[in-house]
Amino acid sequence: MKFFIKYFLLLMFINTYAIAIDIYKPDSGDKELDKSLQLIHKNINRKNKLKLTSFVDKVAEEFQVPVGKVEELFNHYKFKAPDTLMSVSIADVSGEPLQNIVGLYFKNQDKGWKYTLKQLNIRKESKIYNQIKKDVKNFLL
């Protein structure tokens, strides 16, 4: 019986730890945008290679970015799907080079997208901001 209880507690600990690791907090400063990004994170992950490949292809096609560049965000920077989408969308809409956005967010991930957007002078309700939100919503469909 002791073995069963220890085994059960160990399994609960492992499952709780695995769930805790997968929490995604975009912290964009916009509840609606955060919710959309969290849904993308929930639907697209590294475990489902088919969905991930389809997502990479869609991002590359939609924003006219080489597939290799999109894959680099996942492989080199270890970005999650919503971070990849945000980076590419911001670059597309703002005209800022993708590498600048990626570098800024990569160094400040703990501060969330709100900080990155602020550093890029992208304000809520601006045309650029609204287009980024629209881009993110288009990937929910």
N, C-alpha and C positions, 0 to 999 in steps of 0.2 A: 504494500500500500504506500509506503514511504517513497518507493521508486516512482510510482505513478504520480504522486503529488509533485515530486521534484521535476519529473519529465513534463508534466502539465505546466508548471510555473516557468520552466525554461522555454517551452513553446510560446507561451503568452508573452514573455519578455522579447523573444526574437520577433514575433509578429508586431508587437507594439513598436519596437525599434525600427522595423522595416517600414511601417506606416509613417512614423515620425520623420524618417529620412526623406520621404517623397512629398513632404509639404512644400508647396510652391507659393511664395509671397512676392508678387511683382512690385508691390508698393508704388503704383504709378501716381497716387494722389487722386485717383478717380475710381470710385467703387464699381461703376459700370465697366470700365476698361479692365480693372483687376479681375472682375468676374469672368469676362470673356477670355482673358489670358489664362486664368485657372482652368477653364473648360478646355482650352486647347492643350494645356499641360496634361490634363486628365486623359484626353483622347489620343494624344501623340506622345509616345515614349520610346526609349531605346529597345524595350523588350519586344515590341511589335515591329519587326523589320519592314513588313509590307506597308504599314501605315506611315512609318518614318520615311521610307523611300518615296512614297507617293507625296508626302508633305514636302520633302526636299525638291522634288521635281516641280511641284505646283509653285513653290516660292520662287524657284529659279525662272520658271516661265512667266509668272505674273509680274515679276520685277526686273526681268531681263538681266539676271545675274547668272554667271556660270555656275553650274551644279557644283563644281569643285570648291567655289567660294562658300557656298551654302554649307557643304559638307565640312569645310574647315571650321565653321563656327561650332558645329557639333563635336568634331574630333579634336581639334587643337584647343579651343577655348572651353570645351565642355558645356556649351550653352544648351539650355533646354529649348524645346520647340518654340514656346512663346518669346523667348529672348532672341532667338534667331529671327523670328518674324518681325519683332519690334525693331531690331537693328536694321534689317533690310528695308522695312517700310520707312523708317526715319531717314535713311540715306536717300531713298527714292524721292520722298516728298520734300526734304529740306535742301537737297543738293550737297549736303556734307558728305565727304568721302566715307564709305563704309568702314574702312579701317580706323578712322578717327572715332566713330561711334562705338565700334566694337571695343577699342582700347579704353575709351572712357568708361563704358559700362563694365568691362572686365575688371578694371581697377577699383570700381565702386559698387559692385554688386550688392554689398551689404546695405547700401543706402537706397537701393531700388531704382526703378525707372523714373520716379519723380525727380531725383537728384540729377540724373543724366539729362532729362528733358530740360530742367532748369539751366544746366550748364550750357546747353545748346540754344538757349534763349527761345525755347518752344513753350509758349504759354497756353494754358487751358483756354478753350473756345476760340483759339486762332484757327485760321484755315488749315495750317499744317497739322495742328493737333487733331482737328476734326477729321482730316483725311487719314491720319494714322489710326484713329478709332474705327473709321470705315473699313480700312484695310484689314484690321484685326477681325471685325465682325464678318467680313467676307470669307474668312477662313473657318468660320463656325458652320457655314452652310454645307 
